[in-house]
Amino acid sequence: VRDSSASNSAPSLVTDLYCTPSSNRSLLFLPSTAGDFISGTSLSACVRPEEGAVEPMQIDVDPQEDQQNSPDINYVVENPTLDLEQYASSYSGLMRIERLQFIADHCPQLRVEALKMALSFVQRTFNVDVYEEIHRKLSEATRELQNTPDAVPDSGIEPPPLDTAWVEATRKKALLKLEKLDTDLKNYKGNSIKESIRRGHDDLGDHYLDCGDLSNALKCYSRARDYCTSAKHVINMCLNVIKVSVYLQNWSHVLSYVSKAESTPEIAEQRGERDSQTQAILTKLKCAAG
């Protein structure tokens, strides 16, 4: 493309190189002092107008770079046909809470119902912080629902009050259980019984996970590795670490421990027929690896 305002008699010397990323390709511009601009999808497509020019350097553009840098798309489901109660029953523990919150974020019609189910379920755990977060979301969702043009007056759509008594009691129970488990683990270490120490770390990890403390849960599950005395123990440790790493979205950690579990003799040596328990473990590992 020639700039009509530039003088045709001026020498055409390339002074700069600009690479402007687009959604799926790169647009390259070579501005010259004479107003000549050449664009293309790669540097190899650019030809300098004057003779004897130095060939430009080739640049490889990562096709995934734009996808990684692009903002997340917030999908919205307007007409759901999902049986929410049946769907939620397919999950347990923290994953059920996560799935219900995901539905609440992406499906306005099921938002209040999903948050109520999540609030009810989280009260079976020690996860006080998530309880307070879900209650806040539920309060906001009910206010939005009441302010809609087609809202029915006095329809009785009110969020349950924040159960401060449960919050305080649960915090105390969680602390007492943590102190007991920690004392038990210290006693196991004093007796130097590997199996008891391994179970003690697992029990602490389970408790931290129930409290929503994923970082400490991961530490406890990982520490059990030094006290595993069989391939079955190693696989159990790997599955625990994988579970928490999925919650933390630490995918490199997930793949690392999937590889560790698959390399254990119980999994690696049974290439032929496998019993149902081993096959179930292998299926979990394949799912975790994607």
C-alpha positions as a printed Julia matrix, in Angstrom:
290×3 Matrix{Float64}:
   0.0     0.0    0.0
   1.45    3.37  -0.97
   0.88    6.49   1.09
  -0.46    9.04  -1.4
   0.91   11.92   0.68
   4.52   10.72   0.37
   6.91   11.94  -2.32
   7.46    9.46  -5.13
  11.03   10.63  -5.66
  12.22    9.96  -2.1
  14.4     6.86  -1.55
  12.55    3.83  -0.2
  14.53    2.72   2.87
  13.13    0.34   5.45
  13.48    1.84   8.92
  11.33   -0.28  11.24
   9.51   -3.57  11.51
   6.16   -3.9   13.21
   4.35   -7.16  13.97
   0.73   -6.76  15.01
  -0.96   -9.97  16.28
  -4.47  -10.72  15.12
  -6.86  -13.42  16.33
  -5.33  -16.21  14.27
  -2.44  -14.68  12.33
   0.13  -11.9   12.45
  -0.01   -8.78  10.28
   3.45   -7.49   9.42
   4.1    -3.89   8.39
   7.29   -2.53   6.83
   7.11    1.3    6.88
   9.52    3.15   4.63
  10.51    6.8    4.43
   8.74    7.04   1.09
   5.44    5.9    2.55
   5.55    2.34   1.21
   3.89   -0.23   3.45
   3.92   -3.94   2.74
   1.76   -6.34   4.75
   1.41  -10.09   4.86
   0.65  -13.04   7.13
   4.36  -13.82   7.62
   7.69  -12.16   7.09
   8.43  -14.53   4.23
   5.54  -12.93   2.33
   7.06   -9.45   2.63
   9.15   -8.19  -0.28
  11.17   -5.01   0.01
  10.6    -2.66  -2.92
  14.23   -1.73  -3.58
  16.83   -4.12  -4.95
  19.68   -5.51  -2.92
  17.72   -5.48   0.31
  18.63   -7.75   3.18
  16.12  -10.56   3.63
  14.13  -10.0    6.84
  14.48  -12.38   9.77
  11.91  -15.18   9.99
   9.7   -15.14  13.08
   7.65  -18.12  14.22
   4.37  -17.15  15.83
   2.95  -19.55  18.38
  -0.66  -20.3   17.31
  -1.63  -21.01  20.92
  -0.31  -17.68  22.21
  -3.43  -15.78  21.26
  -5.63  -18.47  22.83
  -3.73  -18.31  26.11
  -3.89  -14.52  26.25
  -7.51  -14.26  25.16
 -10.04  -13.49  27.92
 -12.25  -16.29  29.23
 -15.7   -16.43  27.64
 -18.56  -16.43  30.14
 -21.06  -18.92  28.75
 -24.7   -18.49  29.77
 -27.35  -21.23  29.56
 -30.77  -19.64  29.21
 -33.1   -22.67  28.93
 -31.7   -25.48  31.08
 -33.13  -29.0   30.95
 -30.9   -30.29  33.73
 -32.2   -32.25  36.71
 -30.07  -30.39  39.23
 -30.6   -32.73  42.16
 -29.76  -35.84  40.14
 -26.71  -34.12  38.64
 -25.39  -33.01  42.03
 -25.81  -36.5   43.48
 -23.17  -37.75  41.01
 -20.51  -35.81  42.93
 -19.31  -35.79  46.51
 -17.21  -33.63  48.78
 -15.73  -30.39  47.53
 -16.38  -31.31  43.9
 -20.16  -31.24  44.44
 -19.86  -27.72  45.85
 -17.65  -26.67  42.93
 -20.07  -28.05  40.32
 -23.09  -26.38  41.93
 -21.27  -23.04  42.04
 -20.29  -23.47  38.39
 -23.94  -24.01  37.43
 -24.92  -20.95  39.48
 -22.36  -18.85  37.61
 -23.47  -19.93  34.13
 -27.2   -20.64  34.41
 -29.29  -17.72  35.72
 -32.5   -19.76  35.97
 -30.89  -22.35  38.24
 -28.66  -19.93  40.17
 -30.73  -19.64  43.35
 -31.56  -23.35  43.49
 -27.94  -24.39  42.9
 -26.62  -22.03  45.57
 -29.21  -23.25  48.09
 -28.15  -26.85  47.46
 -24.48  -25.9   47.77
 -25.16  -24.0   51.0
 -26.99  -26.97  52.49
 -24.26  -29.42  51.51
 -21.33  -27.3   52.68
 -22.77  -27.34  56.2
 -21.9   -31.04  56.34
 -18.22  -30.07  56.16
 -15.83  -27.86  58.12
 -15.48  -25.43  55.21
 -16.66  -22.26  56.93
 -15.08  -19.86  54.42
 -16.91  -21.41  51.47
 -20.15  -21.39  53.47
 -19.86  -17.64  53.98
 -18.96  -17.11  50.31
 -21.92  -19.14  49.04
 -24.28  -17.35  51.44
 -23.09  -14.0   50.08
 -23.67  -15.17  46.48
 -27.11  -16.49  47.39
 -28.09  -13.17  48.99
 -27.01  -11.3   45.86
 -28.83  -13.75  43.57
 -32.11  -13.49  45.47
 -31.94   -9.68  45.44
 -31.41   -9.74  41.67
 -34.32  -12.14  41.28
 -36.61   -9.91  43.33
 -35.68   -6.88  41.2
 -36.58   -8.51  37.88
 -39.61   -7.02  36.06
 -41.6   -10.28  36.19
 -40.89  -10.95  39.87
 -43.92  -11.94  41.93
 -44.41   -9.66  44.98
 -44.16  -11.44  48.34
 -43.14  -14.65  46.61
 -41.17  -15.75  49.65
 -37.84  -15.88  47.84
 -35.53  -15.04  50.69
 -32.06  -16.38  51.45
 -31.69  -18.22  54.75
 -30.02  -16.07  57.41
 -26.32  -16.51  57.98
 -25.96  -19.21  60.64
 -23.36  -17.54  62.84
 -23.85  -20.14  65.58
 -22.93  -22.91  63.14
 -19.93  -20.91  61.93
 -18.51  -20.49  65.43
 -19.26  -24.06  66.5
 -17.73  -25.48  63.32
 -14.56  -23.45  63.69
 -14.1   -24.79  67.23
 -14.8   -28.38  66.18
 -12.34  -28.11  63.29
  -9.63  -26.75  65.59
 -10.18  -29.48  68.2
 -10.06  -32.21  65.56
  -6.9   -30.71  64.07
  -5.2   -30.7   67.47
  -6.19  -34.34  68.08
  -4.95  -35.51  64.67
  -1.7   -33.61  65.1
  -1.15  -35.15  68.54
  -1.88  -38.63  67.18
   0.65  -38.12  64.38
   3.34  -37.04  66.85
   2.7   -40.2   68.88
   2.94  -42.36  65.76
   6.27  -40.77  64.88
   7.49  -41.44  68.42
   6.65  -45.13  67.98
   8.31  -45.18  64.51
   5.53  -47.25  62.96
   5.5   -46.39  59.25
   1.96  -47.54  58.54
   0.53  -45.51  61.43
   2.5   -42.42  60.35
   1.23  -42.79  56.78
  -2.37  -43.04  57.96
  -1.81  -40.08  60.27
  -0.69  -37.9   57.35
  -3.68  -39.07  55.3
  -6.08  -38.28  58.16
  -4.62  -34.79  58.48
  -4.89  -34.31  54.72
  -8.54  -35.42  54.77
  -9.3   -32.96  57.56
  -7.57  -30.05  55.84
  -9.47  -30.89  52.64
 -12.75  -30.94  54.57
 -11.87  -27.49  55.93
 -11.08  -26.2   52.43
  -7.36  -25.71  53.21
  -6.03  -27.17  49.97
  -2.4   -26.14  50.42
  -2.01  -27.94  53.75
  -3.99  -30.92  52.45
  -1.53  -31.24  49.57
   1.43  -31.07  51.96
   0.05  -33.81  54.21
  -0.82  -36.14  51.35
   2.63  -35.62  49.82
   4.4   -36.33  53.13
   2.74  -39.74  53.28
   4.96  -40.81  50.38
   7.97  -41.38  52.64
   6.01  -43.9   54.7
   4.46  -46.0   51.92
   5.42  -49.66  52.27
   3.57  -51.12  49.29
   2.53  -50.26  45.74
  -1.06  -49.92  46.95
   0.0   -47.22  49.4
   1.88  -45.35  46.67
  -1.17  -45.43  44.39
  -3.41  -44.17  47.19
  -0.97  -41.33  47.9
  -0.85  -40.41  44.21
  -4.65  -40.37  43.94
  -4.9   -38.08  46.97
  -2.32  -35.66  45.56
  -4.0   -35.74  42.14
  -7.39  -34.93  43.69
  -6.12  -31.86  45.53
  -4.02  -30.76  42.53
  -7.17  -30.82  40.38
  -8.91  -28.53  42.88
  -5.85  -26.24  42.77
  -5.79  -26.49  38.93
  -2.12  -27.44  39.1
  -2.17  -29.55  35.95
   1.58  -30.19  35.76
   1.4   -31.67  39.26
  -1.54  -33.82  38.19
   0.35  -35.26  35.22
   3.45  -35.85  37.33
   1.58  -37.97  39.88
  -0.43  -39.78  37.22
   2.91  -40.89  35.79
   4.13  -41.95  39.26
   1.01  -44.04  39.84
   1.17  -45.69  36.41
   4.81  -46.66  36.98
   4.03  -48.66  40.13
   4.33  -52.45  39.66
   0.67  -53.02  40.47
  -0.34  -50.94  37.43
   2.63  -51.25  35.08
   3.06  -55.04  35.24
  -0.59  -55.96  34.72
  -0.79  -55.39  31.0
  -3.2   -58.25  30.43
  -6.21  -59.02  32.56
  -6.84  -56.67  35.47
  -9.18  -57.04  38.39
 -12.04  -54.57  38.75
 -10.28  -52.53  41.44
  -7.11  -52.06  39.4
  -9.17  -51.21  36.31
 -11.1   -48.58  38.28
  -7.83  -47.01  39.46
  -6.46  -46.99  35.92
  -9.64  -45.33  34.66
  -9.28  -42.59  37.28
  -5.69  -42.0   36.22
  -6.65  -41.78  32.54
  -9.4   -39.29  33.35
  -7.02  -37.17  35.42
  -4.48  -37.15  32.6
  -7.14  -36.0   30.15
